[in-house]
Amino acid sequence: MRHVRLHLGSRWGAAGLAVIALACGDSGSDDDGDDDTTTASSMTMTTAETSTGPTSDPTVDPTTSTATTPTGTTDPESSSSADESSSTGTPGDTVTLQNDSFTPDMSLFWQTWPMPDDCWASTYEIDEGLYPFDIVGVMVAIGGSPDTATFELGIWSVDGDGFPDAPMGGTAMVDIEGDVQNPDLDVEALLDVPTIDSGSFAVVLCHVDHMGAPSIGTDLDGTVDAAHNFIRDDGGDWVPSPDFFNTEGDFILRAIVRPL
C-alpha cells in the first residue's frame, strides 16, 4: 500500500483541485517512497434547488437533499449523447460511456441513503466498434455536503446476467471533496485494469467510513436504466437501483475509454 497525491481533474470544466488518494493493490509503478502527481482540472458547483429522496431507513421520512448545477462543459468529442450508453471512437482518442442524460446546465439529486460499505455501480452497452480498449478514467459527481470523504473505486467484471461480479486490477481509496469539485479519477494511475477485448464491465464506488452526504448524484430526467444502474444491498447482493428504496435516476458515473 502506498500514498499517492493526485491532482485529479475533469472534462466537466472549471478550476483545479488537489485530491489526496490512498491507492491499494497493484498501482503499476515502483514503490520508491515518492508521491506520484497527475495534473488536470475540475468542475465547480452552485446551489440550484432542493429535492427529496430515499434514506437508509425506509421507515424514516425522506431526507431533504440539495440539488446543484455544475458549471463548465463536457468535451463533445469524448462524450456520448444523452441517454446513450456507448459510442464508437477512433483508436487513440477517448470515448465517454454513460447512462445518464446530465449536462452542465441541469440539476442533480444527491443520494442520501449510503452507509459505510454501501456501493453503487454503472455498467454500459458497448458498441462493437470500440473493442479492444483501455479504461483510462472515471467521471463522477459527488455532493450533498462540502465535506471531504473517502470512497473506494474499482473496475469490476460482470457476470452472465450483467451484474457486477468481481474487481479487476485491485481497488483504490480516493478522497473527494463534495459539492465544490468533482474530479476525473485517473484509472491508469490508480488501478491495473486489463484491456477490455469483449463484453462489458462495471465502475463501482463504495462509501468507506461515512454515512449519507457527500455521495453520488443522479440525473433528474424522470427515467432510470435498471439494466445498467446497480446497488449492493445489505446482504452483499447486487440489485438494480430502482429495487433499492425506489432509487430514481441514472448515476452520474461515467467511464472514459481509449480504443486501441
C-alpha positions in Angstrom: 0.0 0.0 0.0 1.3 3.5 -0.8 0.1 7.0 -0.6 -0.5 8.8 -4.0 -1.1 12.5 -4.2 -3.2 13.1 -7.3 -4.2 16.4 -8.9 -7.3 14.9 -10.4 -9.5 16.7 -12.9 -12.5 16.5 -15.1 -13.9 17.1 -18.5 -16.8 19.0 -16.8 -14.6 22.1 -16.9 -13.6 24.9 -14.4 -10.8 25.3 -11.9 -8.4 22.7 -10.5 -8.3 20.8 -7.1 -5.6 18.8 -5.4 -7.2 15.5 -4.3 -5.4 13.1 -1.9 -5.8 9.4 -2.8 -4.7 6.3 -1.0 -4.0 3.6 -3.6 -4.5 -0.1 -2.7 -3.3 -3.1 -4.7 -1.1 -3.0 -7.7 -0.5 0.5 -8.8 1.6 -0.3 -11.8 4.6 1.7 -10.6 7.6 1.2 -8.3 7.5 1.9 -4.6 10.3 4.4 -4.1 8.7 6.4 -1.3 7.9 9.3 -3.6 4.4 10.6 -4.3 3.2 10.4 -7.9 1.4 13.5 -9.3 -1.0 13.9 -12.2 -2.4 17.3 -13.2 -5.8 18.1 -14.7 -8.9 20.3 -14.0 -12.2 20.0 -12.1 -15.7 21.4 -12.1 -17.3 23.9 -9.8 -20.9 23.5 -8.5 -23.5 26.0 -7.3 -26.8 25.5 -5.4 -29.8 25.3 -7.7 -32.8 23.7 -6.0 -33.9 21.4 -3.1 -35.3 17.9 -3.7 -36.2 14.9 -1.5 -35.2 11.3 -1.9 -34.8 7.9 -0.2 -33.0 7.4 3.1 -31.1 4.5 4.5 -34.1 3.6 6.7 -37.3 3.1 4.8 -39.4 3.8 7.9 -38.0 7.3 8.2 -39.4 10.3 6.2 -37.3 11.1 3.1 -34.4 13.5 3.9 -34.2 16.8 2.2 -31.2 17.0 -0.1 -29.7 19.8 -2.1 -29.5 19.5 -5.9 -26.8 21.6 -7.6 -25.9 22.7 -11.0 -22.3 22.3 -12.1 -20.7 24.9 -14.3 -18.5 24.2 -17.2 -19.0 22.0 -20.3 -18.3 18.4 -21.2 -16.0 17.6 -24.1 -18.3 16.9 -27.0 -15.7 14.8 -28.8 -15.3 12.4 -25.8 -18.9 12.2 -24.6 -21.7 10.1 -25.9 -25.1 11.7 -26.4 -27.7 11.8 -23.6 -29.5 8.6 -22.8 -27.0 6.6 -24.9 -24.6 4.1 -23.2 -21.9 3.8 -25.7 -20.2 5.5 -28.7 -17.7 4.4 -31.3 -14.3 6.1 -31.5 -11.1 6.4 -33.3 -8.0 4.5 -31.9 -6.0 6.8 -29.7 -9.0 9.1 -28.9 -11.1 8.8 -25.8 -14.8 8.0 -25.6 -17.0 8.5 -22.6 -19.6 5.8 -21.8 -22.6 7.0 -19.9 -26.2 6.1 -18.9 -27.2 9.5 -17.6 -28.6 12.4 -19.5 -27.0 15.1 -17.4 -25.4 18.2 -18.9 -23.8 21.0 -17.0 -26.9 23.3 -17.3 -29.0 20.7 -15.4 -29.5 20.0 -11.7 -28.6 16.8 -9.9 -30.1 14.9 -7.0 -27.7 13.8 -4.3 -28.4 10.4 -2.8 -28.6 10.3 1.0 -29.0 6.6 1.7 -25.5 5.2 1.6 -23.8 3.9 4.7 -20.2 2.6 5.2 -19.6 -0.3 2.8 -22.6 0.6 0.6 -21.7 0.5 -3.1 -23.3 1.5 -6.4 -22.2 0.6 -9.9 -22.8 1.5 -13.5 -22.4 -0.9 -16.5 -22.7 0.1 -20.1 -23.9 -1.1 -23.5 -20.7 -1.0 -25.6 -20.5 -0.6 -29.4 -18.6 -3.5 -31.0 -16.5 -0.9 -32.9 -14.8 0.2 -29.6 -13.0 -3.1 -28.9 -10.3 -3.5 -27.8 -10.0 -0.6 -25.4 -8.4 0.5 -22.2 -10.3 2.1 -19.3 -8.4 5.3 -18.6 -10.7 7.3 -16.3 -14.0 7.7 -14.4 -16.1 10.8 -14.3 -18.3 11.0 -11.1 -20.5 13.6 -9.4 -20.2 13.6 -5.6 -22.1 16.2 -3.5 -24.8 17.0 -1.0 -22.2 18.2 1.5 -19.0 20.1 1.2 -17.1 17.6 3.4 -14.2 15.5 2.1 -14.9 11.8 2.3 -13.2 8.6 1.3 -14.6 6.4 -1.5 -13.4 3.0 -2.8 -13.1 2.9 -6.6 -13.0 -0.3 -8.6 -13.5 -1.6 -12.1 -15.4 -4.9 -11.9 -16.1 -7.7 -14.3 -19.8 -8.5 -14.9 -21.5 -11.9 -14.7 -23.7 -13.6 -17.3 -26.7 -11.6 -16.1 -24.9 -8.3 -16.4 -24.4 -7.7 -12.7 -21.1 -6.6 -11.1 -19.1 -9.7 -10.3 -15.5 -9.1 -9.0 -12.8 -6.3 -9.1 -10.3 -6.3 -11.9 -6.9 -4.8 -11.1 -7.4 -4.1 -7.5 -9.3 -1.1 -5.8 -8.2 2.4 -4.7 -9.2 4.6 -1.8 -9.9 8.1 -3.1 -10.7 11.2 -1.0 -13.2 13.5 -2.8 -14.5 16.9 -1.6 -18.2 17.1 -2.1 -20.2 19.9 -3.8 -17.4 22.1 -4.8 -15.3 19.9 -7.1 -15.9 16.5 -8.7 -12.9 15.0 -10.3 -12.0 12.7 -13.1 -10.4 9.7 -11.4 -7.3 8.6 -13.3 -7.9 4.8 -13.6 -4.5 4.3 -15.2 -2.7 5.8 -12.2 -4.8 4.1 -9.6 -5.6 0.7 -10.9 -4.1 -2.1 -13.1 -7.1 -2.9 -15.2 -6.6 -5.2 -18.2 -7.5 -4.2 -21.7 -11.2 -5.0 -22.5 -11.5 -7.1 -25.6 -15.2 -8.0 -25.4 -18.2 -7.8 -23.1 -19.0 -5.2 -20.5 -17.6 -4.0 -17.2 -18.8 -2.2 -14.1 -17.5 1.0 -12.5 -18.0 0.7 -8.7 -17.8 3.3 -5.9 -18.3 2.5 -2.2 -18.7 4.5 0.9 -15.8 3.7 3.2 -16.3 5.3 6.6 -19.2 7.8 6.4 -23.0 7.7 6.1 -25.0 10.0 3.8 -23.6 13.0 2.1 -21.4 13.7 0.3 -22.5 10.9 -2.0 -23.3 10.0 -5.6 -25.5 12.2 -7.8 -28.3 11.0 -10.1 -29.9 12.8 -13.0 -33.4 14.3 -12.8 -34.9 13.3 -16.2 -37.5 11.0 -14.6 -36.1 7.8 -16.0 -33.6 5.2 -14.8 -31.9 2.4 -16.8 -32.4 -0.6 -14.4 -30.2 -2.8 -16.5 -27.2 -0.6 -16.0 -27.5 1.0 -12.6 -26.9 -1.2 -9.5 -26.7 -1.0 -5.7 -25.2 -3.6 -3.4 -27.8 -4.3 -0.7 -27.3 -5.1 3.0 -26.8 -8.8 2.2 -24.0 -8.1 -0.2 -26.0 -8.8 -3.3 -26.2 -6.5 -6.3 -29.7 -5.4 -7.3 -31.0 -2.9 -9.9 -31.0 0.5 -8.3 -34.8 1.1 -8.7 -35.3 -2.0 -6.5 -33.4 -0.3 -3.6 -35.7 2.2 -1.8 -37.1 3.1 -5.3 -33.9 4.9 -6.2 -34.6 7.1 -9.2 -32.3 8.5 -11.8 -29.1 7.3 -13.5 -25.9 7.5 -11.5 -23.5 10.2 -12.8 -20.8 7.6 -13.0 -19.2 7.5 -16.5 -16.2 5.5 -17.9 -13.6 7.1 -20.1 -12.1 4.5 -22.5 -9.4 4.7 -25.2 -9.8 2.4 -28.2 -6.6 0.7 -29.2 
